[in-house]
Amino acid sequence: MSYLRAIPPRKVPDRKQFSPSLGIRCGPLLRYTGLRHNNSNSLSERETWRGSIMIVTIDGSSNYSRPPSARIFRVDPATGTIIGDPSVAVSHGKRNSKSGHRSRKQSRSGERVGKYREVEGFKLHSQRGHTFWRFIIEIDLVESEAKIGYRINKGPPTYFWVPARNQPMNIMFHSCNGFTMGTNPTEFSGADPLWDDVLVKHKEKPFHVMLGGGDQVYNDSIAKQTKHFQAWLNIKIPFQKSGTEFSTEMAYELEEYYFERYSYWFAQGSFGVANAQIPMVNIWDDHDIIDGFGSYPNHFNRCPVFTGLGAVAFKYYMLFQHQSTLDEKEQHEPSWLMGSGPGPYIAERSRSVFMFLGRPIAFLGIDCRTERMKDIIIAPHTYERIFARLKKEIVPGETKHLIVLCGVPLAYPRLVWLENLLTSKIMDPVKALARRGILGSFVNNFDGGVELLDDLDDHWTAKNHKIERNHFIQKLQRFAAETSVRVTILSGDVHLSGIGQFMSNPRLNIPKIKDYRYIANVISSAIVNGPPPNAMADLLNKRNKVHHLDLETDEDMFPLFLRDVDNSTRSNKRLMPRRNYCTISMFDLQNPSAASLDMGRARKSTFRRPKKQASPKSAKSATNLPQNATLDGVSDSKEAAGLSELMKDSLHVTIRVEVDQKDPSRGTKPYRFLIPALDVNEELTAEKQERDMAKSI
């Protein structure tokens, strides 16, 4: 039986639209797995886009006389005509010299005359009357951005975009894609508003990849929509709860829950539309499993029921979010970066991912959940594997940026005072009352601890994780110094948006363009879930101050939100408690005004202002570029040329904030931020790097 009766039925394509017929339960879902190059270092070398499409079919409504197939073809974005096989580099059709339009003969090319590739589906997994089919696709990139179409079993066409050869990708980033229990979706006009905005922006300027920063699906309702697992949660005696076996009946209902939940959520609404049109790359966080998984005390995390739940959640995370199974390893899929050994509560190796989002942008998505314990986020040997992979993959002089995706922010206001309060003995009588049901949900149903404490323990800035966090940042700084690659961190989780930042102490007098310690932490959360009250955001803002990670590195939150969505002045300039998502692209020198909105230098920024240079001005003065400088107001041609040269490799980050949760038609307001490429001083030798790091440690 189904435990999701409350979810309304989803409209699915008629199986008769396909030939042979298919009953589609979920999909199509697009996944991106990276770029492949030949052995040449030439910019004209062959560059192949790698990815896959997945569908979940209903066996009883499908004809499997032959395996499902996907027809892949290239579409001319100017005329809508299909112009070739994406498996080879196809040149555009010749134009009629008189009319300037494509000839009638050429306009009938492509799929209409058999120019396509048929990819047979691979049976990835089968269970409970459903089959997962995966179609591996590879597309040779050409001189211009290309629109790619696909049909499954000759059904309706769907389209996505791939970049031009050597073109950096246009990136969309999101997190917290669901509602927590107790949140009323109608107060936020449901789950679609920001996904509708994503699809509008995708139509204006196509996204090539969609990064999921964790909590792509909220599975916390498993506590209410199950029978056996819910009964286990209601056990009040700790030793009885921890000693309960993970029964066959409980395993069956958890399998059913995760399958049903994913099948519905990844196909529903505008998110389902985006999944079919924008290739995804995901990492996971606790709500993809269950709230707080890994951050509870060790004895509870290790109990049979919780480890059994973790194993089931991992299986469906791999199937739906990675189109993969537990058997697929690094030798089968090059984008995997697996942990050094099984996790403590999920007996599988962690699954981080590494790939390039165009030549200048490397991407590392870190699995911060599979190895997580109350006092560890990533195992030491897994760190070694991560940095060995980075050293191996980075291309000197060509890779300009490394984007590191971690579900939870590394630069964020401290909440240690609250941790100390909730773990002090003064709270024992309060917790005792809560366990008797007097204080509602003050304590959780898992280990009887304070409900808020697992969220605090999840944070990198928590006292249990602070040393690990500092060492991780220092490793990233050393990597940046050695490679001259700018590191930027993406995070979600906290249902707020903001920009955290690490930087060299001002006394070192290092311009940002030369500062390998400068790492921005872009925080974008949530695209669906409700934000915290303004009072909570204001409290966090008041707790913000300049911290000293070590003797050489300071950290704080950047005051990005000078004005609210209605253009009124804000007192809280660092944290925005509204739903949001993020876009990232390389700065466009052909359209510099695009970065001029909300880009003025904040008065209270901890970065020093650039020193005034004596005339004549030169490009060299641009090394002291302010945090959010643009070409606006630059009159001197040499200075403008210097700024242009400096900004050409910058990342252009835009946090798009919901204007009105009651009126989705008002869309989003952009808050823009530039992250310059890194140009390490030539005199910064390996010996000096080691001295700096030794002093800081």
N, C-alpha and C positions, 0 to 999 in steps of 0.2 A: 504494500500500500504506500501511498505518497504522504509525506509529512509537510507538503507545501500547498495545501488546498487553498490557502489564502491568496496565493499568487494568481492573478488573472491569466487566462490562456493567451498565448502569443500567436499573432498571425504569422503563418509560415507559407512559403510558396507552394502552390498546388503541385503535387508530385507529377501531374501530367504535363507540367511545363518542361520536364526533363525527358530525354530519350537516350537510353531506357529510363523508366520512371524512378524517381528517388523521393523518399519521404525524409525531408531535412528536419532534424531536431535542433541543431545549432550550426551556425556558420553561414557562409564561409568566413573563416578567420585567416588573416594574413600575418605572416611572421617574417622578419628580416634577420638574416644570420651573418651578413658581412660581405666584404668585397674580396675577390681573388684577382691577383695580378700574375703575369708571367715573370720570368726570371730577370727581365730587363729592368733597369732603373730609369729608362727613358719615359718622359711624360706622354709619349705617344703609344706606350705599351697597351696591350689588351687589358681591359678592366671589366670584370664580370660581377654583376649583382647576384647575390645568393639569397634564397628565401624559400618559403613554402606556403601552401594553402591547405587548410584543414576543414573538413565538414564532418558532422556527426549525423548518421542516417538511422532511420527507424527500419529495422530489418523487415518487419511485417508489411511495410508500405513501399518497399524498394525492390527493384528488379536487378539482381546480381548475376544475370546471365553472362555478363562480362564485367570486370572491375570498372567502377566509375572513372571517367577521364576528364581532364581539364584541357580546354583548348586555349592556348596562349597566343596573343597577337599584339602587334604594335599598332597604335592609332595615331593618325596625323592630327595634332591638336588644333591646327589652323582650319581644316576642312571637315574633320570628323571621319575621314576615310582611313581605312587600314592600309598601312604601307609596308608591312614586312614581317619577317620572322624575328622575334626578339632574341633568338639564339645566336644570331650573327649580327655584325655591325652593318645595318642597312642604311644606304644613303637615301636622302629625300628625292622624290620624283622631280623630273625636269619641268621647268616652267615654260609655258607657251610664250615665245618672245614678243608676240603682239599684244596679247591680253594681259600678260603677267600672272595668269592663273594656271593651275595645273591642267594638263591636257585631260580630255575625257577618258582616254585610255588609261592614264596613270591613276585617275581617281577611282578606277574599278579594281585596283590592285589589292593586295593584302588577303584577308580572309575570303573575300569574294572569288578570288582565283586560286585559292588553296595555299596562300602564304601564311601559314600558322604552324604551331607545334602542338601535337597532342601528347599530353603527359598522363600516363596511367597511374591511377591512385594506388597507394600502398596501404594495406590493412594494418594500421598502427595498433589497434586494440579493439576487442569486441567483448561486450558484456550486456546482460539483462535485455537482450533484444535490440541492442544498438551497436553500431560499428563506427569507429573513428578511421577516416580515410585521410591520408596525407599525400599531397602532390608536391614533389620537389621541383622548384623552378630556378632556372639560371638565365640571366638576361645580359647580353653584352651591351655595355654603355657606349653611346655614340657622342657626337660633338654637341648635341643639344639635349635638353631635358625631354623625356619621352613619356607619353601616356600609354599605359599597357592595359589591354583588355583581357578578360578571361571569362570563359563559359564552362560550366560543369555539366556534362552530359547534354550538350547543345541547348542548355537552358538560358535564362536571361543573362545578358552581359553585365559584368561589373568591372570597374576601372580603378587603377592606382597609378602613381607616378614614380618614375625613377630619375635620378639626377643625370646630368651630362657627365661624360668622362672627365675626371679630375675636379668636378664641381663639389663643394661642400654641401652637405644636406641641409634642408630646412627642417628643423627639429621641433616637435611638440612634446612637452613633458607634463605629466599629471600624476596625482596621487590621491588616495582616500576617495575611491570611486564607489561610494555606497553610504548608506545611513546607519549610524549606530542604533542599537535598540533604545527605544525611548524617544527618538527623534521623530517628529511628525513630518513626513515628506511634503505634505500639502502646504506647510508653512514656507517651503522653498520652491514651490511650483514644480515639485518632483525632481527626477534625476536628469532630465533632458536639457535644461536651459544652457548650461555651459558647453555641453556636447553639441548643441545646435550652433553655438557660436564657433566652436572648433570647425564644424563642417562649412560654415560660411567663410571663415578665414582660409580653409582648405580650398574652397572654390576660387577665392581671389588669388592665392599664392599656394600651390600645393605643398603639403607636408610630405616629406619622403620617408619619415620614420616617426613612430610614436613611442616614447619611453614611459613605461609604467613604473613608478617609484615605490610600489608597495600598496597593499590594501586595494588591489584591483577589484576585489569582491569582498563583501563583509559576510563572514560565516558565523557571526556570534549568535544568530537565531537558532543555531543547533541546540542551544540550551533550552529552547522552548518548543521546538518542532520535532522532538524525538521522544521516544518512550523510555527505552532502557537507559540511554545516556542521561536523560533528565532525572530518572530515579536514582542513578548513581550520584548525581550532583546534590541531591537532597539528603544524602547520608550525612548525619551530623557528627558521628564518631570518627575522629581522624584516622585511627589505625584500621578501622573497618573500611573506610573509603580507600586508603592507600593499598590495602590488601586485596581489594576486589579484582577478580580476573577479568580480562578483556574477552567477553564471551562471543561466541559465534553470532548470536542474535544482535549484540551491540555492534559488532563489526559490519554486519549486513546493513543495519539501519544507517550507520555513518557513511558507508559506501553510497547508499541511496541518497542520503542528504547532499553530499558533496557533488555527486553527479547531477542531481536535479537543480541544485543551486547554480552551479556553473552553467549548465545547459540553458537555464533561463536568463541569467544575468548577462552572459556574454553575447546573447542574441537579442536582448530587449532594447527597444527605443533607439535613440540616436547613438548610444554607445555601440550597439550592434551594427549600425550603419558604418560607423567609423572603423570598426574592426574589419570590415570587408574592404575598406578603401585605403586605409593607412597601415602599412606594415608595423607590427608591434615588436618591442623588445622589453621584457619585463624582469624585475626582481620581485621578491615577495617580502611581506612583513607580517605582523602578528594576526591581523584580522583575516588574512588569506587562510589562516589556520583556525585560531580562536583567540580572543582578546588576551594579550599578555603572555602568549606561549613562549617559554624559555626564560621568562623573568621571574617566575615563582621559585620558592625554595627548592633546592635540589631533590630532597626526599619526595616532594610532591610531583615535580616534573618527571621523575623516574618511575612513578607508579604505573602499573600495566595499562590502565585505561587511558592515561594521558599519552603515553608513548604509542599506544595503538591508534589513538586519534591523530597524532602527528604523522604516523606512517600513511594513513589514509589520505590526509590532507596533502602530503607530499606527492602522492601518486596523481591526484587530480590537478594539482598545480603544474606538474610536469606535462600532463596530457593537454590541458586547456591553454595554459599560458606559454608553453614552450613547444607544443606539438611533438612531444617526445615521451619516451618511456625510461624506466630506471636502467634498462640495459644499454642505453646509448651513452657512450663515453667520449673522451676527447679525441680518440683516434677515429671515431665515426663522424663527429661534428666539431670542426676546428674552433668554433666560437666558444665552446665550453672552457671554463677555467675552474677545475674541480678542486675541492679541499684536500687536505693531506690525509684525512681519515674520516670515518663515520662520526656524525654528530653525537652528542651525549644523550639526547632524547629522541632524535630521529636517526635511525641506524643507516644513514646514507651519507655519502660525501656531499658537501655543500656544492651548489651550482652557481658560481659566478660566471659572467660572460665578458668576453673581450672581442672587439671588432672595430673597424674604422667606419666613420660616418662621412666619407669623403677623405681625400688624401691628408688634409691638414688637421683633421679632428679624429683623435683616438677616443674610444669609449670603453670604460670599465664599469660594469654593473656588479656590485658586490653583494653576495648572499650574506646578510647579517643576521639571519634567523636560524639556519640549520645547526650552526655550532654554538649558538648563544646559550649562556648560562647566567646566573645572577651576577657573576663577577667576570665573565669573559664574553666578548662579542665575536671575535674571530680568533681561531687557534694560532699560536705562534708559527707553526710550520706552514699554515695556509698563507700567512703574510709573506713568508719566504717565496712560496710559489707565485703569489701575485706579483711581487716586484721582479722576480726572475722573468716572468712573462712580459712585463712592461719593458724591461731592458732588452729583451729579445725582439720585440715587435716595433718599437719606436724607430722611425726613419730619421736620422740626423739631418737637420736643415729643411726637412719636408713636413714633419709633424709639428704643428704649431701649438695645438691645444690637447690636453687630456681632460675629458669630462669623466668624473668619478661619481657614480650614483650610489648613495647610501640612503636607506629608507628614513632614518632619523637624523636630524641636523647635528653637525659637529660644533658649529658656532651658534650658540643660542643662550639667552639669559639663564643664569643659574637658578636652580630651585632647591639647593642643598638645605636651606633653612626649613623648607617644607618637609623634605626627607627626614631631617633630624627630628622634627616635631612628630611625624607620623610613626616613627620607629622608637620613640622614647617611651619609658615606662608609664609616663603620665597618661598615655593613650590606652593602657590596658583596661581600665574600667569601662571606657567608652566602647572598645571593641567587644568586651563581654556583653554589654547591653545590645550591641548590634547583632551579635550571633544569636541572641534570643528573639530577633526580629523587631526590636523596639525602634531602631533607627533606620529602618528601610534597607537601602542598598549600600550602606556605608562600608560593609565588608563584602567580599566576593564569595561565591559558592564553591570556589576551588579549594584554596587552602585556608580560608577564613581570615585572610589578611585584609588590610585596608584596600578598598577598591581602587583608589587613586595611586597606590604605591607601585603597582606593576608598571603603570605608565611612566612614573618617575624613574624606576629602575631601568626602563628601556633607553633612557637618554644617555648619550655619550658623555654629557657633562655631569651625570650622576657620580657620586663619590666612589662607587664600585668600579666605574669605567674610566675615570678621569686619567689615570696613568696610561692606560692603553690608548686612549684618545690622543694624548699628547705625543706618545711615541709614533702613532700612525701619522699625525700631521708632520712631525719631524722627518719621517721617512719620505713623505710626499715632497717636502721642501728639498731634501737632499736629491731626490729624483729630478726635480725641476732644475736645481743648480747644475747637475751633471749633464742634462740633456737640452737645456734652454727651451723646455716645453712648459707652457703655462698650465697649471692645474686649477680646475674649477670643480667644486663639489655641488651636486644636486641632491636635495632632500625634500621629504614631505612630512607626513605623520601628524603634525601639530595643529592642523586646521587653521593656520595663519600663513600669510606670505611675508617675506622679508629677505634681506641680504645680510648674512653674517660675513665676517672677513677676518683673516689673519694677515699680518703685515709686519715688516721690520720695524723695530722700535725707532721712533723719529730721530733719536740721537745718532743713529747710524747714518742718517742723511743719504738714504738710497732712493733714487727716483723709482717710481712704480714700474716703469718699463724695464728696469734693471733688477727689480726686487723679486728674487726667487722665493722669498717667504710669503709673498702676497698670494693668498688663495681666497677667492670669494666662495661663500656657501649660499647658493641660491635656494631659497625655501619656497616651494609652491604647494599649498595644501589648503583646502580640499576642493576637488572639482565637483563633488556631489554632496558630501557630508556638510552638516551645518557648522558654522564657525563658533568659537566660544564667545561669551558676552564681551561687550566693549570693556567692562570693568576688569575682566581677567587680562585682556590684552594690555590695558593701561597699567595694571600691576606689574606685568612682565616688563613693560617698557621702563617703568620706574626702577626695576631691579637691574636694568642694563647699565653697565659701566665698562670702562676700558680694563680688560684683564691682561695679565702677563703670563702667556703660556710658558715662556722661559725668559732668560736674560735678553734674548735677541728678538722675540716675537710678541707683539701685542695682538689683542683681538677685541672686537666689539661688533655692534650691529650698525649697518649703514643707514642714515636717515633718508630713505628713498621717497617716502610718502608725505611730501610737503603739503599736498592738497588732497582733499577727499574726492570721491567720485563726482560730487556736485560742485567741485572747484573751491569749496570752503577751506580755510586754513585748518590744519590738523595740529593738535597738541602732541599726539603719538605719531611721530614721524618714522618710526622704525618697524612697526608691526601693523599689518592690515587684516582685521578680522572679518573678511568677506570671502566668499567662495572665489576660486581663481584657478588658472592654469598658466603655463609658461611656454613661450616660444623662443627658440635660439637659432641664430643664423650668423654667418660671417658678415661683418659690416660691409655695406654696399657703397663703394666709392662713387658709383654712378647716381646714387640717391642719398647724399649725406643728410638732407633735411629730414629723412625718415627717423633719424636718431636725435632730433632736436626737441621732441616733446618730453617734458618732465626731466630734462637732462641738466638743469642748472646745478652748480656746485652748492652743496649744503653748507651752511655757515658753521655748523657744529661738527663737521667731519673731522676725524682724528688725523687725517692726512694733511701734511703741510701744503701750503699753496706753492705754486711754482715761483722760483725767483725771477725777478725781472732781468731781462738780458739787454745788454747794450746793443744799439743798432750797429750794423745791419743785423736783423734777425735771421736766424738760420734754422735749418731742420733739426740741428742739435738741441735747440731749446725745447723741442717737443718731448724730450725724454722726461720732463717734469709735468707731463700732461695731467690736468686735474682728473678726478675720478670719472666725471661724466661730461668731459669736454666735447664740443662739436666744432664743425667748421664755421658755424654762425658767428658773424662779427669779426672774422679774421680778414683784414684788408691787405696786409703785406703778402705779395705773391709767393715769396720764398718761405715765409712762415706757413702759409696755406699748404704749400707743397710738402713741407716737413710734416705737418699734421696729417696730411693725406697719406704720406708714406708710413707714418706711425700707425694710423688707424686701419689700414687696409687689411691687417690680419687680426683685428679685434673681433671678439664675439659680441654680437648684439643680442642682449637678453631683454625680453619683454614679458613682464608679469601682467596678465590680463585679468582684471578684477571685475566681478559682477557688480553692476550698478544698482539693481533693485531686485531682490529675491522674490518680490511679489509681482513684478512685471518683467518677464523674460524678454520682451520686445526691446527693452532698453540696452541690451547687450552688455559689453564690457568696456572698461577704460584701461588704456595701456600705460604702464609705468616702465620706462626704459632705462637700461643700464649697460654701459660698455665695459668689457673686460679686455685690456690690451694684451697683445702677445708678449712673450718674454724675450728679452735680449740681454743675456747675462754678460757682465763685464768680462772682457778677455783676460784681465788680470786676476779674475776669480779662479785661482788654481785649485787643484784637488786638495793641496795641503791646507789652503785657507778654508775651504769648505769643512774639512775635518776639524780644524781648530774651532770654527764657529759652532759646529754641532757638539763638540766636546764641552765647550763652555756652557751651552744651553742645557745639556743633560746634567 
